[in-house]
Amino acid sequence: MSSKNDMIKNIFCKFFKTKNIKNFDKLKMGQVKGWDSLGNLNFLLKLEEKFKIRFSIEQMSELKSIQGIKKVLIKK
């Protein structure tokens, strides 16, 4: 999972133009500039592209934390 974790973190940091995030695994939507509902949707679309997966509409509306996103990616 560490390589997936690193990939998620790298995509997140590039997408939201941020660095040096403390407690990355505990981040939730709204804690980083630009991570609002639209930013979250676009971030999830980037993850879909990178990991060649599809989130359901329900998942996209519910996934609002790094921990939740990771749990779903582990299952896919």
N, CA, C and O of each residue as an XYZ file, in Angstrom:
304
protein
N       0.822     -1.204      0.000
C       0.000      0.000      0.000
C       0.856      1.254      0.000
O       0.393      2.312     -0.428
N       2.093      1.162      0.470
C       2.909      2.371      0.562
C       3.132      3.026     -0.795
O       3.179      4.253     -0.880
N       3.269      2.237     -1.856
C       3.439      2.856     -3.166
C       2.154      3.553     -3.601
O       2.204      4.634     -4.189
N       0.995      2.939     -3.316
C      -0.290      3.601     -3.606
C      -0.422      4.855     -2.759
O      -0.872      5.898     -3.234
N      -0.021      4.738     -1.492
C      -0.076      5.883     -0.584
C       0.773      7.033     -1.121
O       0.335      8.184     -1.142
N       1.981      6.711     -1.551
C       2.872      7.733     -2.109
C       2.273      8.347     -3.369
O       2.363      9.556     -3.586
N       1.664      7.508     -4.193
C       1.051      8.019     -5.427
C      -0.112      8.956     -5.104
O      -0.247     10.017     -5.714
N      -0.943      8.567     -4.154
C      -2.074      9.420     -3.766
C      -1.568     10.752     -3.237
O      -2.086     11.810     -3.593
N      -0.556     10.691     -2.389
C      -0.004     11.919     -1.802
C       0.612     12.810     -2.877
O       0.419     14.026     -2.863
N       1.350     12.209     -3.808
C       1.958     12.994     -4.891
C       0.893     13.648     -5.769
O       1.008     14.822     -6.120
N      -0.137     12.890     -6.120
C      -1.222     13.443     -6.935
C      -1.901     14.578     -6.172
O      -2.183     15.632     -6.741
N      -2.160     14.360     -4.888
C      -2.809     15.374     -4.053
C      -1.978     16.659     -4.010
O      -2.497     17.753     -4.229
N      -0.685     16.509     -3.725
C       0.190     17.678     -3.603
C       0.299     18.448     -4.915
O       0.294     19.679     -4.912
N       0.398     17.739     -6.030
C       0.455     18.412     -7.328
C      -0.871     19.075     -7.656
O      -0.904     20.218     -8.114
N      -1.960     18.362     -7.424
C      -3.280     18.871     -7.776
C      -3.634     20.118     -6.966
O      -4.142     21.094     -7.518
N      -3.368     20.087     -5.663
C      -3.720     21.212     -4.802
C      -2.542     22.160     -4.558
O      -2.627     23.071     -3.734
N      -1.439     21.933     -5.287
C      -0.255     22.799     -5.223
C       0.170     23.071     -3.780
O       0.232     24.214     -3.327
N       0.457     21.984     -3.086
C       0.870     22.090     -1.696
C       2.024     21.131     -1.427
O       2.247     20.190     -2.188
N       2.747     21.372     -0.356
C       3.879     20.527      0.040
C       3.857     20.349      1.544
O       3.105     21.012      2.258
N       4.691     19.446      2.006
C       4.920     19.266      3.444
C       3.636     19.180      4.253
O       3.430     19.951      5.191
N       2.789     18.258      3.892
C       1.529     18.084      4.608
C       1.759     17.177      5.804
O       2.231     16.049      5.662
N       1.422     17.678      6.979
C       1.533     16.873      8.188
C       0.243     16.085      8.343
O      -0.840     16.568      8.012
N       0.373     14.872      8.848
C      -0.788     14.002      9.083
C      -1.648     13.846      7.831
O      -2.868     14.001      7.886
N      -1.013     13.542      6.713
C      -1.714     13.413      5.435
C      -2.910     12.465      5.528
O      -3.979     12.744      4.985
N      -2.720     11.354      6.215
C      -3.781     10.346      6.297
C      -5.021     10.846      7.040
O      -6.091     10.254      6.904
N      -4.903     11.900      7.807
C      -6.034     12.416      8.583
C      -6.700     13.630      7.933
O      -7.620     14.215      8.504
N      -6.238     14.005      6.747
C      -6.805     15.167      6.072
C      -8.238     14.932      5.639
O      -8.623     13.830      5.248
N      -9.022     16.008      5.720
C     -10.409     15.981      5.263
C     -10.651     17.189      4.363
O      -9.954     18.201      4.432
N     -11.658     17.041      3.526
C     -12.008     18.116      2.616
C     -12.208     19.411      3.411
O     -12.817     19.409      4.481
N     -11.688     20.504      2.875
C     -11.801     21.800      3.521
C     -10.572     22.197      4.315
O     -10.451     23.354      4.719
N      -9.647     21.257      4.550
C      -8.463     21.559      5.343
C      -7.296     22.066      4.499
O      -6.284     22.519      5.035
N      -7.441     21.988      3.187
C      -6.395     22.447      2.274
C      -7.050     23.415      1.297
O      -8.162     23.177      0.825
N      -6.365     24.491      1.001
C      -6.902     25.488      0.079
C      -7.261     24.827     -1.258
O      -6.440     24.139     -1.865
N      -8.484     25.047     -1.696
C      -8.935     24.503     -2.965
C      -9.627     23.156     -2.852
O     -10.245     22.694     -3.811
N      -9.527     22.514     -1.675
C     -10.175     21.215     -1.511
C     -11.605     21.426     -1.022
O     -11.947     21.146      0.127
N     -12.412     21.924     -1.930
C     -13.836     22.094     -1.699
C     -14.561     21.011     -2.491
O     -13.922     20.074     -2.968
N     -15.859     21.116     -2.639
C     -16.603     20.048     -3.321
C     -16.182     19.889     -4.776
O     -16.076     18.765     -5.265
N     -15.942     20.988     -5.473
C     -15.498     20.892     -6.869
C     -14.066     20.369     -6.951
O     -13.757     19.532     -7.799
N     -13.205     20.853     -6.082
C     -11.825     20.361     -6.047
C     -11.774     18.884     -5.720
O     -10.947     18.153     -6.265
N     -12.655     18.436     -4.830
C     -12.705     17.025     -4.460
C     -13.112     16.173     -5.657
O     -12.503     15.136     -5.921
N     -14.132     16.605     -6.374
C     -14.580     15.877     -7.563
C     -13.447     15.756     -8.577
O     -13.202     14.673     -9.109
N     -12.768     16.840     -8.839
C     -11.672     16.823     -9.806
C     -10.497     15.978     -9.324
O      -9.847     15.307    -10.126
N     -10.221     16.005     -8.029
C      -9.167     15.164     -7.455
C      -9.514     13.683     -7.627
O      -8.661     12.881     -8.006
N     -10.763     13.328     -7.347
C     -11.196     11.936     -7.518
C     -11.110     11.509     -8.981
O     -10.769     10.362     -9.269
N     -11.411     12.409     -9.899
C     -11.283     12.098    -11.325
C      -9.824     11.840    -11.697
O      -9.533     10.963    -12.510
N      -8.911     12.604    -11.101
C      -7.471     12.371    -11.332
C      -7.059     10.997    -10.813
O      -6.287     10.289    -11.461
N      -7.573     10.624     -9.648
C      -7.257      9.307     -9.097
C      -7.811      8.205     -9.985
O      -7.147      7.191    -10.200
N      -9.006      8.389    -10.499
C      -9.580      7.410    -11.422
C      -8.674      7.220    -12.631
O      -8.410      6.095    -13.058
N      -8.211      8.317    -13.164
C      -7.337      8.282    -14.346
C      -6.031      7.563    -14.027
O      -5.589      6.701    -14.786
N      -5.422      7.917    -12.911
C      -4.117      7.361    -12.547
C      -4.194      5.864    -12.224
O      -3.343      5.087    -12.655
N      -5.219      5.468    -11.463
C      -5.330      4.077    -11.026
C      -6.201      3.222    -11.953
O      -6.388      2.028    -11.719
N      -6.726      3.849    -13.002
C      -7.575      3.147    -13.980
C      -8.738      2.419    -13.291
O      -8.974      1.228    -13.491
N      -9.443      3.195    -12.475
C     -10.608      2.683    -11.758
C     -11.775      3.640    -11.994
O     -11.615      4.677    -12.637
N     -12.937      3.286    -11.473
C     -14.101      4.162    -11.506
C     -14.740      4.167    -10.126
O     -15.003      3.112     -9.548
N     -14.986      5.357     -9.607
C     -15.752      5.511     -8.380
C     -17.220      5.603     -8.771
O     -17.556      6.173     -9.809
N     -18.089      5.046     -7.945
C     -19.521      5.198     -8.195
C     -19.915      6.632     -7.838
O     -19.169      7.339     -7.161
N     -21.071      7.045     -8.292
C     -21.564      8.387     -7.970
C     -21.718      8.524     -6.456
O     -21.403      9.569     -5.887
N     -22.200      7.474     -5.816
C     -22.337      7.493     -4.353
C     -20.989      7.684     -3.674
O     -20.862      8.481     -2.744
N     -19.978      6.946     -4.143
C     -18.643      7.085     -3.560
C     -18.117      8.500     -3.745
O     -17.540      9.078     -2.824
N     -18.312      9.054     -4.925
C     -17.792     10.400     -5.182
C     -18.433     11.430     -4.256
O     -17.784     12.397     -3.858
N     -19.700     11.228     -3.913
C     -20.356     12.187     -3.023
C     -19.989     11.963     -1.560
O     -20.097     12.878     -0.744
N     -19.555     10.748     -1.229
C     -19.235     10.422      0.157
C     -17.753     10.562      0.499
O     -17.418     10.807      1.658
N     -16.866     10.413     -0.472
C     -15.426     10.442     -0.199
C     -14.948     11.868      0.016
O     -14.809     12.652     -0.923
N     -14.698     12.180      1.288
C     -14.301     13.541      1.638
C     -13.100     13.559      2.572
O     -12.829     14.559      3.237
N     -12.381     12.433      2.615
C     -11.181     12.363      3.450
C     -10.166     11.442      2.778
O     -10.530     10.564      1.996
N      -8.908     11.650      3.090
C      -7.850     10.800      2.536
C      -8.036      9.368      3.031
O      -7.856      8.420      2.267
N      -8.389      9.209      4.281
C      -8.582      7.872      4.839
C      -9.699      7.136      4.092
O      -9.544      5.960      3.761
N     -10.807      7.804      3.828
C     -11.910      7.184      3.102
C     -11.531      6.825      1.679
O     -11.894      5.761      1.176
N     -10.799      7.719      1.034
C     -10.353      7.476     -0.344
C      -9.447      6.244     -0.388
O      -9.584      5.397     -1.270
N      -8.526      6.153      0.565
C      -7.608      5.011      0.601
C      -8.347      3.703      0.816
O      -8.014      2.698      0.187
N      -9.343      3.696      1.692
C     -10.111      2.478      1.951
C     -10.767      1.974      0.669
O     -10.768      0.772      0.404
N     -11.319      2.876     -0.118
C     -11.984      2.477     -1.355
C     -10.942      1.991     -2.383
O     -11.178      1.006     -3.082
N      -9.813      2.668     -2.471
C      -8.774      2.259     -3.426
C      -8.204      0.891     -3.087
O      -7.854      0.136     -3.994
N      -8.104      0.556     -1.835
C      -7.598     -0.757     -1.426
C      -8.534     -1.856     -1.944
O      -8.074     -2.913     -2.375
N      -9.829     -1.605     -1.903
C     -10.826     -2.585     -2.324
C     -10.872     -2.762     -3.840
O     -11.327     -3.796     -4.330
N     -10.406     -1.768     -4.578
C     -10.534     -1.826     -6.053
C      -9.342     -2.478     -6.680
O      -9.282     -2.609     -7.903
